[in-house]
């Protein structure tokens, strides 16, 4: 057989030859490369190497762990260095903000599908676990809240509190506790935890509960507590709405160096308006001023906010080192159920609705001031039926 015939035969047989593996790499090496490429895509998207820390996304933390391992394994560096156009393998080792062992087990193990105990870094995979998928489905699976009218006033009040600064929003801390009666922002909606069911143990021996969560768009969902935690953690705009805590407002006695911030004043109107005259003993204007009270009320009969009548100063309370606006908002919120509903004409004939007059006995105002002093005022609300301050119910 001639050389030409041999060449033709070899060419034909080459068509049936077993194809070589890409680059002659083993499956383990291919997985290592794929894992490293995921880190490279993260760097391209964020402009930095992945970092450790509880405030980081779970996958960024996993990439940081993976990169540490790849840097530490000599065979991985030899394999990946030709592909390392970003210089990741040559960079300094990332120092974790907190040990990986301190990461929440549910969060780490569920996200990795068991890879947390894997001996090889190539077993770390960018996948959504079944637990994460269930959490997302639970949050998204909302139904109409049939008794939303019972909850509507709560959302109206919390929005008002946010507008006035009585409440604030804070980033949700990883796997932080969630309690009945708390408000959150998740998925662009204000969420209220109306009910917390009985506690049970998960497959990772973690505590969990079933929640009834009401949203300000009139829907509700039946979710696991830990599912809501994960949803808040993964939502970049997820927030906890703080309780209406005022903090220390003023002390019982002013110390040297304390700054006198203003005064709470309680006034009684001398107006002859029928509604005012009929309730004169319990109708009070409650306000806060940074100036002199006498000067503040000097021209009361010319001011529609004072009902265009002279007033009697019933009581005053000095304040030290406080936010006057926040304090006034809190006081008005407490007594909002008995706010006087009245409209009068000002000196120019324009309609005015005064907002600082309340049908509340003087002794209740004194009680409220004491609650402010000891820092417990946010635990109370005013009950018009019993004419006293009562502790808040979680559903109030």
C-alpha contacts under 8 A as a table, 3 or more apart, distances in Angstrom:
res1	aa1	res2	aa2	distance
1	X	5	X	6.16
1	X	6	X	6.93
2	X	5	X	5.23
2	X	6	X	6.46
3	X	6	X	5.08
3	X	7	X	6.25
4	X	7	X	5.17
4	X	8	X	6.34
5	X	8	X	5.22
5	X	9	X	6.23
6	X	9	X	5.10
6	X	10	X	6.11
7	X	10	X	5.13
7	X	11	X	6.19
8	X	11	X	5.10
8	X	12	X	6.29
9	X	12	X	5.14
9	X	13	X	6.20
10	X	13	X	5.12
10	X	14	X	6.14
11	X	14	X	5.20
11	X	15	X	6.99
12	X	15	X	5.60
12	X	16	X	7.52
13	X	16	X	5.40
13	X	17	X	6.53
14	X	17	X	5.01
20	X	23	X	7.82
20	X	24	X	6.59
21	X	24	X	4.80
21	X	25	X	6.36
21	X	26	X	7.96
22	X	25	X	6.18
25	X	28	X	7.99
25	X	29	X	5.89
25	X	30	X	6.45
26	X	29	X	5.18
26	X	30	X	6.29
27	X	30	X	4.98
27	X	31	X	6.21
28	X	31	X	5.19
28	X	32	X	6.28
28	X	122	X	6.87
29	X	32	X	4.97
29	X	33	X	6.20
29	X	79	X	7.72
30	X	33	X	5.14
30	X	34	X	6.15
31	X	34	X	4.97
31	X	35	X	6.04
31	X	122	X	5.60
31	X	123	X	7.82
32	X	35	X	5.11
32	X	36	X	6.17
32	X	76	X	7.55
32	X	121	X	7.50
32	X	122	X	5.00
33	X	36	X	5.03
33	X	37	X	6.10
33	X	80	X	6.84
34	X	37	X	5.07
34	X	38	X	6.44
35	X	38	X	5.22
35	X	39	X	6.72
35	X	122	X	6.69
35	X	124	X	7.52
35	X	125	X	7.14
36	X	39	X	5.11
36	X	40	X	6.31
36	X	67	X	7.64
36	X	80	X	7.80
37	X	40	X	4.86
37	X	41	X	6.17
38	X	41	X	5.11
38	X	42	X	6.33
39	X	42	X	5.04
39	X	43	X	6.34
39	X	49	X	7.83
39	X	50	X	7.52
39	X	63	X	6.03
39	X	67	X	7.58
40	X	43	X	5.05
40	X	44	X	6.22
40	X	86	X	7.59
41	X	44	X	5.02
41	X	45	X	6.17
42	X	45	X	5.16
42	X	46	X	6.04
42	X	47	X	7.90
42	X	48	X	7.95
42	X	49	X	7.53
42	X	50	X	7.31
43	X	46	X	5.24
43	X	47	X	5.07
43	X	48	X	5.05
43	X	49	X	5.42
43	X	50	X	7.18
44	X	47	X	5.49
44	X	48	X	7.65
46	X	49	X	7.94
49	X	64	X	7.67
49	X	88	X	7.40
50	X	60	X	5.30
50	X	61	X	6.78
50	X	63	X	5.98
50	X	64	X	4.97
51	X	56	X	7.39
51	X	60	X	6.40
51	X	61	X	6.02
51	X	63	X	7.84
51	X	64	X	5.27
51	X	94	X	6.86
51	X	96	X	7.36
52	X	56	X	6.77
52	X	60	X	7.36
52	X	61	X	4.98
52	X	64	X	6.01
52	X	65	X	7.71
52	X	94	X	7.62
52	X	95	X	7.46
52	X	96	X	4.87
52	X	97	X	5.80
52	X	98	X	7.22
53	X	56	X	5.47
53	X	61	X	6.90
53	X	96	X	6.46
53	X	97	X	4.91
53	X	98	X	5.96
54	X	57	X	7.91
54	X	97	X	7.74
54	X	98	X	7.31
54	X	103	X	7.64
54	X	174	X	6.77
55	X	173	X	7.62
55	X	174	X	7.21
56	X	60	X	6.40
56	X	61	X	6.41
57	X	60	X	5.29
57	X	61	X	6.42
57	X	234	X	7.08
58	X	61	X	5.18
58	X	62	X	6.31
58	X	107	X	7.84
58	X	108	X	7.60
58	X	111	X	7.90
59	X	62	X	4.87
59	X	63	X	6.09
59	X	126	X	7.37
60	X	63	X	5.04
60	X	64	X	6.18
61	X	64	X	5.04
61	X	65	X	6.36
62	X	65	X	5.07
62	X	66	X	6.11
62	X	124	X	7.83
63	X	66	X	4.92
63	X	67	X	6.01
64	X	67	X	5.16
64	X	68	X	6.24
64	X	94	X	7.41
65	X	68	X	5.21
65	X	69	X	6.40
66	X	69	X	5.19
66	X	70	X	6.21
66	X	121	X	5.94
66	X	124	X	7.41
67	X	70	X	5.03
67	X	71	X	6.11
67	X	89	X	7.69
68	X	71	X	5.23
68	X	72	X	6.26
68	X	93	X	6.37
68	X	94	X	6.97
69	X	72	X	5.01
69	X	73	X	6.24
69	X	121	X	6.46
70	X	73	X	5.35
70	X	74	X	7.97
70	X	76	X	5.56
70	X	77	X	6.54
70	X	89	X	7.45
70	X	121	X	7.34
71	X	74	X	7.42
71	X	76	X	7.29
71	X	77	X	6.26
71	X	89	X	5.45
71	X	90	X	7.73
71	X	93	X	7.61
72	X	77	X	7.98
73	X	76	X	5.28
73	X	77	X	6.43
74	X	77	X	5.17
74	X	78	X	6.26
75	X	78	X	5.09
75	X	79	X	6.17
76	X	79	X	5.06
76	X	80	X	5.96
77	X	80	X	5.22
77	X	81	X	5.48
77	X	89	X	6.80
78	X	81	X	5.74
78	X	82	X	7.88
79	X	82	X	7.15
80	X	83	X	5.26
80	X	84	X	6.18
81	X	84	X	4.95
81	X	89	X	6.98
82	X	85	X	7.63
84	X	87	X	5.53
84	X	88	X	6.45
84	X	89	X	6.96
85	X	88	X	7.98
87	X	90	X	5.49
87	X	91	X	6.41
88	X	91	X	5.27
96	X	99	X	6.19
96	X	100	X	7.73
98	X	102	X	6.86
99	X	102	X	5.51
99	X	103	X	7.43
100	X	103	X	5.45
103	X	107	X	7.40
103	X	108	X	6.57
104	X	107	X	5.23
104	X	108	X	6.07
104	X	175	X	7.92
105	X	108	X	5.12
105	X	109	X	5.51
105	X	110	X	7.62
105	X	204	X	7.44
106	X	109	X	5.52
106	X	110	X	5.44
106	X	111	X	7.83
106	X	204	X	6.62
106	X	206	X	7.64
107	X	110	X	5.63
107	X	111	X	5.92
108	X	111	X	5.31
108	X	112	X	6.12
108	X	116	X	6.69
109	X	112	X	5.19
109	X	113	X	5.79
109	X	114	X	5.10
109	X	115	X	6.70
109	X	116	X	5.60
110	X	113	X	5.10
110	X	114	X	6.67
110	X	129	X	5.89
110	X	130	X	7.63
110	X	131	X	6.16
110	X	132	X	7.44
111	X	114	X	7.98
111	X	127	X	7.33
111	X	128	X	6.34
111	X	129	X	5.18
111	X	131	X	7.60
111	X	132	X	6.93
112	X	115	X	4.99
112	X	116	X	6.40
112	X	124	X	6.69
112	X	125	X	6.71
112	X	126	X	7.68
112	X	127	X	7.14
112	X	128	X	7.96
112	X	129	X	6.85
113	X	116	X	7.92
113	X	129	X	5.92
114	X	117	X	6.46
114	X	118	X	7.39
115	X	118	X	4.83
115	X	123	X	6.20
115	X	124	X	5.71
115	X	125	X	7.89
116	X	124	X	7.94
118	X	121	X	7.24
118	X	123	X	6.34
118	X	124	X	7.75
119	X	123	X	7.95
120	X	123	X	5.80
120	X	124	X	7.97
121	X	124	X	5.72
122	X	125	X	7.66
128	X	132	X	6.14
128	X	133	X	6.61
129	X	132	X	5.19
129	X	133	X	6.30
130	X	133	X	5.01
130	X	134	X	6.09
131	X	134	X	5.16
131	X	135	X	6.20
132	X	135	X	5.01
132	X	136	X	6.26
132	X	227	X	7.80
132	X	230	X	7.75
133	X	136	X	5.19
133	X	137	X	6.14
134	X	137	X	5.03
134	X	138	X	6.03
134	X	227	X	7.78
135	X	138	X	5.18
135	X	139	X	6.36
135	X	223	X	7.90
135	X	224	X	7.75
135	X	227	X	4.49
135	X	228	X	7.20
135	X	230	X	7.12
135	X	231	X	7.00
136	X	139	X	5.31
136	X	140	X	6.17
136	X	227	X	7.46
136	X	231	X	6.80
137	X	140	X	5.09
137	X	141	X	5.83
138	X	141	X	5.14
138	X	142	X	7.73
138	X	221	X	7.25
138	X	222	X	7.22
138	X	223	X	5.62
138	X	224	X	7.86
138	X	227	X	7.37
139	X	142	X	6.96
139	X	221	X	6.80
139	X	223	X	6.69
139	X	227	X	7.55
139	X	228	X	7.05
139	X	231	X	7.34
141	X	221	X	6.52
142	X	219	X	6.02
142	X	220	X	5.32
142	X	221	X	4.67
142	X	222	X	7.82
143	X	219	X	5.36
143	X	220	X	5.43
143	X	221	X	6.29
144	X	218	X	6.26
144	X	219	X	4.38
144	X	220	X	6.13
145	X	148	X	5.28
145	X	214	X	7.26
145	X	218	X	5.61
145	X	219	X	4.73
145	X	220	X	5.34
147	X	150	X	5.86
147	X	151	X	7.49
148	X	151	X	5.18
148	X	152	X	5.99
148	X	218	X	5.91
148	X	219	X	7.87
149	X	152	X	5.12
149	X	153	X	7.62
150	X	153	X	7.07
151	X	154	X	5.37
151	X	155	X	6.83
151	X	214	X	7.91
152	X	155	X	5.37
152	X	156	X	6.34
152	X	216	X	7.45
153	X	156	X	4.97
153	X	157	X	6.08
154	X	157	X	5.17
154	X	158	X	6.13
154	X	396	X	7.23
155	X	158	X	5.11
155	X	159	X	6.09
155	X	190	X	7.80
155	X	216	X	6.31
156	X	159	X	5.39
156	X	160	X	6.30
157	X	160	X	5.00
157	X	161	X	6.08
158	X	161	X	4.89
158	X	162	X	6.17
158	X	167	X	7.46
159	X	162	X	5.07
159	X	163	X	6.23
160	X	163	X	5.05
160	X	164	X	6.22
161	X	164	X	5.22
161	X	165	X	5.94
161	X	166	X	4.81
161	X	167	X	5.23
161	X	244	X	7.50
162	X	165	X	5.15
162	X	166	X	6.13
162	X	167	X	4.90
162	X	168	X	5.83
163	X	166	X	7.81
164	X	167	X	7.69
164	X	326	X	7.28
164	X	329	X	6.90
165	X	168	X	6.27
165	X	326	X	6.54
166	X	244	X	5.25
166	X	245	X	7.22
166	X	246	X	7.36
166	X	326	X	6.07
166	X	329	X	6.96
166	X	330	X	6.68
167	X	241	X	6.70
167	X	242	X	5.45
167	X	243	X	6.02
167	X	244	X	4.92
167	X	245	X	7.35
168	X	241	X	5.76
168	X	242	X	5.40
168	X	243	X	7.95
169	X	239	X	5.87
169	X	240	X	5.56
169	X	241	X	4.47
169	X	242	X	5.97
170	X	239	X	5.38
170	X	240	X	5.23
170	X	241	X	6.40
170	X	242	X	7.14
171	X	237	X	7.99
171	X	238	X	6.62
171	X	239	X	4.72
171	X	240	X	6.22
172	X	176	X	7.16
172	X	232	X	6.45
172	X	233	X	6.37
172	X	238	X	6.44
172	X	239	X	5.14
172	X	240	X	5.56
173	X	176	X	5.36
173	X	233	X	7.15
174	X	229	X	7.51
174	X	233	X	5.94
175	X	226	X	7.43
175	X	229	X	5.47
175	X	230	X	7.06
175	X	233	X	7.36
176	X	229	X	7.10
178	X	182	X	7.25
178	X	225	X	7.18
178	X	229	X	7.78
179	X	182	X	5.93
179	X	193	X	7.13
179	X	196	X	7.37
180	X	193	X	5.18
180	X	194	X	5.90
180	X	195	X	5.74
180	X	196	X	5.89
180	X	394	X	6.81
181	X	192	X	6.60
181	X	193	X	5.35
181	X	194	X	5.86
181	X	195	X	7.74
181	X	394	X	4.93
181	X	395	X	6.28
182	X	192	X	5.95
182	X	193	X	5.62
182	X	241	X	7.47
182	X	243	X	7.72
183	X	190	X	6.81
183	X	191	X	5.56
183	X	192	X	4.65
183	X	193	X	6.53
183	X	240	X	6.42
183	X	241	X	5.32
183	X	242	X	7.58
184	X	190	X	5.67
184	X	191	X	5.06
184	X	192	X	6.57
184	X	238	X	7.44
184	X	239	X	5.65
184	X	240	X	4.47
184	X	241	X	5.28
185	X	188	X	6.22
185	X	189	X	5.45
185	X	190	X	4.52
185	X	191	X	5.86
185	X	232	X	7.90
185	X	237	X	7.58
185	X	238	X	5.35
185	X	239	X	4.98
185	X	240	X	6.35
185	X	241	X	7.24
186	X	189	X	5.48
186	X	190	X	6.56
186	X	191	X	6.81
186	X	231	X	7.28
186	X	232	X	5.96
186	X	235	X	6.83
186	X	237	X	7.14
186	X	238	X	4.88
186	X	239	X	6.86
187	X	235	X	6.97
187	X	237	X	7.61
187	X	238	X	7.08
188	X	237	X	7.46
188	X	238	X	7.87
189	X	215	X	6.30
189	X	216	X	6.33
189	X	217	X	7.30
190	X	215	X	5.66
190	X	216	X	5.47
191	X	213	X	6.31
191	X	214	X	5.59
191	X	215	X	4.47
191	X	216	X	6.53
192	X	213	X	5.53
192	X	214	X	5.05
192	X	215	X	6.26
193	X	196	X	7.40
193	X	211	X	6.89
193	X	212	X	6.15
193	X	213	X	4.67
193	X	214	X	6.49
194	X	211	X	7.56
194	X	212	X	5.59
194	X	213	X	5.74
194	X	214	X	6.60
194	X	395	X	6.97
195	X	211	X	5.62
195	X	212	X	4.98
195	X	213	X	7.21
196	X	209	X	6.54
196	X	210	X	6.10
196	X	211	X	4.72
196	X	212	X	6.62
197	X	209	X	5.50
197	X	210	X	5.01
197	X	211	X	5.99
198	X	209	X	5.86
198	X	210	X	7.17
199	X	207	X	6.45
199	X	208	X	5.59
199	X	209	X	4.72
199	X	210	X	7.75
200	X	207	X	5.70
200	X	208	X	5.48
200	X	209	X	6.25
201	X	204	X	7.69
201	X	205	X	5.28
201	X	206	X	5.36
201	X	207	X	4.80
201	X	208	X	6.14
202	X	205	X	5.04
202	X	206	X	5.11
202	X	207	X	6.27
202	X	208	X	6.63
203	X	206	X	7.28
208	X	224	X	6.83
208	X	225	X	5.93
208	X	226	X	6.31
209	X	224	X	5.70
209	X	225	X	5.37
209	X	226	X	7.77
210	X	222	X	6.82
210	X	223	X	5.69
210	X	224	X	4.49
210	X	225	X	5.94
211	X	222	X	5.68
211	X	223	X	5.26
211	X	224	X	5.80
211	X	225	X	6.04
212	X	220	X	7.09
212	X	221	X	6.04
212	X	222	X	4.94
212	X	223	X	6.66
213	X	220	X	5.47
213	X	221	X	5.38
213	X	222	X	6.47
213	X	223	X	7.36
214	X	218	X	7.26
214	X	219	X	6.12
214	X	220	X	4.38
214	X	221	X	6.76
215	X	218	X	5.82
215	X	219	X	5.38
215	X	220	X	5.75
216	X	219	X	7.23
223	X	227	X	6.54
223	X	228	X	6.85
224	X	227	X	5.03
224	X	228	X	6.47
225	X	228	X	5.28
225	X	229	X	6.33
226	X	229	X	4.82
226	X	230	X	6.17
227	X	230	X	5.14
227	X	231	X	6.17
228	X	231	X	5.00
228	X	232	X	6.13
229	X	232	X	5.25
229	X	233	X	6.11
230	X	233	X	4.97
230	X	234	X	6.08
231	X	234	X	5.31
231	X	235	X	6.03
231	X	238	X	7.97
232	X	235	X	5.19
232	X	236	X	7.94
232	X	238	X	4.92
232	X	239	X	7.00
233	X	236	X	7.42
233	X	238	X	6.87
234	X	238	X	7.69
235	X	238	X	4.87
242	X	245	X	7.62
244	X	330	X	7.96
244	X	378	X	6.13
245	X	378	X	6.01
246	X	249	X	6.90
246	X	326	X	7.53
246	X	327	X	7.26
246	X	330	X	8.00
246	X	375	X	7.38
246	X	378	X	7.50
247	X	375	X	6.29
248	X	251	X	7.65
248	X	322	X	7.71
248	X	373	X	7.39
248	X	374	X	7.91
248	X	375	X	6.13
249	X	319	X	7.29
249	X	320	X	7.02
249	X	321	X	6.87
249	X	322	X	5.07
249	X	323	X	7.57
249	X	327	X	7.75
249	X	372	X	6.90
249	X	373	X	6.73
249	X	375	X	7.61
250	X	319	X	5.40
250	X	320	X	4.83
250	X	321	X	6.44
250	X	322	X	6.53
250	X	373	X	6.24
251	X	254	X	6.22
251	X	319	X	7.85
251	X	320	X	6.91
251	X	373	X	6.40
252	X	373	X	6.85
254	X	258	X	6.08
254	X	320	X	6.97
255	X	258	X	5.53
258	X	320	X	6.29
258	X	321	X	6.64
259	X	320	X	5.54
259	X	321	X	5.53
260	X	318	X	7.28
260	X	319	X	5.90
260	X	320	X	4.54
260	X	321	X	6.45
261	X	290	X	6.12
261	X	318	X	7.85
261	X	319	X	5.44
261	X	320	X	5.02
261	X	321	X	5.59
261	X	322	X	6.22
261	X	323	X	7.82
261	X	324	X	7.30
262	X	288	X	6.89
262	X	289	X	5.45
262	X	290	X	4.01
262	X	291	X	6.47
262	X	318	X	6.10
262	X	319	X	5.17
262	X	320	X	7.11
262	X	324	X	7.05
263	X	288	X	5.53
263	X	289	X	5.44
263	X	290	X	6.34
263	X	291	X	7.72
263	X	293	X	7.62
263	X	316	X	6.41
263	X	317	X	5.42
263	X	318	X	4.52
263	X	319	X	5.46
264	X	286	X	7.16
264	X	287	X	5.75
264	X	288	X	4.45
264	X	289	X	6.66
264	X	316	X	5.49
264	X	317	X	5.05
264	X	318	X	6.54
264	X	319	X	7.37
265	X	285	X	7.90
265	X	286	X	5.87
265	X	287	X	5.50
265	X	288	X	6.11
265	X	289	X	7.67
265	X	293	X	7.19
265	X	313	X	7.27
265	X	314	X	7.71
265	X	315	X	5.90
265	X	316	X	4.48
265	X	317	X	6.62
266	X	284	X	6.25
266	X	285	X	5.62
266	X	286	X	4.82
266	X	287	X	6.82
266	X	313	X	6.15
266	X	314	X	5.40
266	X	315	X	5.13
266	X	316	X	6.29
267	X	284	X	5.41
267	X	285	X	5.01
267	X	286	X	6.69
267	X	311	X	6.19
267	X	312	X	5.50
267	X	313	X	4.65
267	X	314	X	5.27
267	X	315	X	7.21
268	X	280	X	7.09
268	X	281	X	7.88
268	X	283	X	6.58
268	X	284	X	5.13
268	X	285	X	6.56
268	X	311	X	5.50
268	X	312	X	5.04
268	X	313	X	6.53
268	X	314	X	6.50
269	X	276	X	7.47
269	X	280	X	7.06
269	X	283	X	7.71
269	X	284	X	7.33
269	X	285	X	7.96
269	X	306	X	7.47
269	X	307	X	7.52
269	X	309	X	6.74
269	X	310	X	6.40
269	X	311	X	4.49
269	X	312	X	6.35
270	X	277	X	7.99
270	X	309	X	6.02
270	X	310	X	5.56
270	X	311	X	5.47
270	X	312	X	7.28
271	X	276	X	6.51
271	X	277	X	6.95
271	X	307	X	6.83
271	X	308	X	7.38
271	X	309	X	5.09
271	X	310	X	7.00
272	X	276	X	6.75
272	X	277	X	5.75
273	X	276	X	5.26
273	X	277	X	5.98
274	X	277	X	5.11
274	X	278	X	6.08
275	X	278	X	5.31
275	X	279	X	6.52
276	X	279	X	5.34
276	X	280	X	5.56
276	X	283	X	7.18
277	X	280	X	5.11
279	X	282	X	5.76
279	X	283	X	5.70
279	X	359	X	7.49
280	X	283	X	5.18
280	X	284	X	7.96
281	X	361	X	7.39
282	X	358	X	7.96
282	X	359	X	5.36
282	X	360	X	5.18
282	X	361	X	4.65
282	X	362	X	6.86
283	X	357	X	6.65
283	X	358	X	5.60
283	X	359	X	4.49
283	X	360	X	6.10
283	X	361	X	7.34
284	X	357	X	5.45
284	X	358	X	5.42
284	X	359	X	6.48
284	X	360	X	6.75
284	X	361	X	7.87
284	X	362	X	7.76
285	X	356	X	5.32
285	X	357	X	4.22
285	X	358	X	6.22
286	X	331	X	7.99
286	X	332	X	7.90
286	X	356	X	5.92
286	X	357	X	6.59
286	X	358	X	7.52
287	X	328	X	6.42
287	X	356	X	6.76
288	X	324	X	6.50
288	X	325	X	7.79
288	X	327	X	7.92
288	X	328	X	5.99
289	X	292	X	7.48
289	X	293	X	7.12
289	X	296	X	7.88
289	X	324	X	7.46
290	X	324	X	7.65
291	X	295	X	7.70
291	X	296	X	7.22
292	X	295	X	5.36
292	X	296	X	6.19
293	X	296	X	4.83
293	X	297	X	6.35
294	X	297	X	5.45
294	X	298	X	5.96
295	X	298	X	5.06
296	X	299	X	7.52
296	X	300	X	7.99
297	X	300	X	5.02
297	X	310	X	7.91
297	X	311	X	7.27
299	X	302	X	5.57
299	X	303	X	6.69
299	X	310	X	7.73
300	X	303	X	5.13
300	X	304	X	7.83
300	X	305	X	7.96
300	X	306	X	5.37
300	X	307	X	7.71
300	X	308	X	6.15
300	X	309	X	5.78
300	X	310	X	5.30
300	X	311	X	6.79
301	X	304	X	7.64
301	X	306	X	6.83
301	X	307	X	7.16
301	X	308	X	4.05
301	X	309	X	3.77
301	X	310	X	5.01
302	X	308	X	5.28
302	X	309	X	7.16
302	X	347	X	7.30
303	X	306	X	5.51
303	X	307	X	6.81
303	X	308	X	5.21
303	X	309	X	7.78
303	X	346	X	7.48
304	X	307	X	4.79
304	X	308	X	4.86
304	X	344	X	7.41
304	X	345	X	7.43
304	X	346	X	5.43
304	X	347	X	7.84
304	X	352	X	6.80
304	X	354	X	7.07
305	X	308	X	7.22
305	X	352	X	7.92
305	X	353	X	7.84
305	X	354	X	5.04
305	X	355	X	7.57
305	X	356	X	7.73
306	X	309	X	6.25
306	X	310	X	7.55
306	X	311	X	7.49
306	X	354	X	7.58
307	X	344	X	7.34
307	X	354	X	7.35
308	X	346	X	7.48
313	X	316	X	7.68
319	X	322	X	6.81
322	X	327	X	7.78
323	X	326	X	5.49
323	X	327	X	6.28
324	X	327	X	5.13
324	X	328	X	6.13
325	X	328	X	5.21
325	X	329	X	6.21
326	X	329	X	5.15
326	X	330	X	6.29
327	X	330	X	5.15
327	X	331	X	6.30
328	X	331	X	5.16
328	X	332	X	6.18
329	X	332	X	5.21
329	X	333	X	6.08
330	X	333	X	5.06
330	X	334	X	6.24
331	X	334	X	5.22
331	X	335	X	6.53
332	X	335	X	5.30
332	X	336	X	5.70
332	X	356	X	7.29
333	X	336	X	5.01
334	X	337	X	7.76
334	X	380	X	7.67
334	X	381	X	5.38
334	X	382	X	6.04
335	X	338	X	5.78
335	X	339	X	6.54
335	X	358	X	6.80
335	X	360	X	7.75
335	X	381	X	7.53
335	X	382	X	6.01
336	X	339	X	5.10
336	X	358	X	7.71
337	X	382	X	7.54
337	X	384	X	7.44
338	X	358	X	5.53
338	X	359	X	5.37
338	X	360	X	7.02
338	X	384	X	6.98
339	X	355	X	7.17
339	X	356	X	7.31
339	X	357	X	5.95
339	X	358	X	4.38
339	X	359	X	6.36
340	X	355	X	7.41
340	X	356	X	7.97
340	X	357	X	5.48
340	X	358	X	5.26
340	X	359	X	6.39
341	X	353	X	7.66
342	X	353	X	6.02
342	X	354	X	7.11
343	X	351	X	6.44
343	X	352	X	5.58
343	X	353	X	4.63
343	X	354	X	7.18
344	X	351	X	5.65
344	X	352	X	5.38
344	X	353	X	6.51
345	X	348	X	7.40
345	X	349	X	4.98
345	X	350	X	5.18
345	X	351	X	4.53
345	X	352	X	5.84
346	X	349	X	5.22
346	X	350	X	5.37
346	X	351	X	6.39
346	X	352	X	6.47
347	X	350	X	7.45
354	X	357	X	6.91
360	X	364	X	6.76
360	X	365	X	7.40
360	X	387	X	7.31
361	X	364	X	5.53
361	X	365	X	6.89
361	X	387	X	7.50
362	X	365	X	5.20
362	X	366	X	6.51
363	X	366	X	5.02
363	X	367	X	6.24
364	X	367	X	4.90
364	X	368	X	6.17
364	X	387	X	7.47
364	X	388	X	6.08
364	X	389	X	7.10
365	X	368	X	5.00
365	X	369	X	6.31
366	X	369	X	5.18
366	X	370	X	6.43
367	X	370	X	5.15
367	X	371	X	6.34
367	X	389	X	7.76
368	X	371	X	5.00
368	X	372	X	6.23
368	X	377	X	6.74
368	X	389	X	7.56
369	X	372	X	4.94
369	X	373	X	6.25
370	X	373	X	4.99
370	X	374	X	6.39
371	X	374	X	5.30
371	X	375	X	6.00
371	X	376	X	5.19
371	X	377	X	4.65
372	X	375	X	5.06
372	X	376	X	6.28
372	X	377	X	5.08
373	X	376	X	7.88
374	X	377	X	7.79
375	X	378	X	7.69
376	X	379	X	5.57
376	X	380	X	7.42
377	X	380	X	5.59
378	X	381	X	7.69
379	X	391	X	5.57
379	X	392	X	5.63
380	X	389	X	5.96
380	X	390	X	5.27
380	X	391	X	4.29
380	X	392	X	5.12
381	X	389	X	5.49
381	X	390	X	5.55
381	X	391	X	6.29
381	X	392	X	5.95
382	X	387	X	7.13
382	X	388	X	5.89
382	X	389	X	4.51
382	X	390	X	6.18
383	X	386	X	5.74
383	X	387	X	5.65
383	X	388	X	5.68
383	X	389	X	6.06
383	X	390	X	6.49
384	X	387	X	4.77
384	X	388	X	7.11
392	X	396	X	6.25
393	X	396	X	5.18
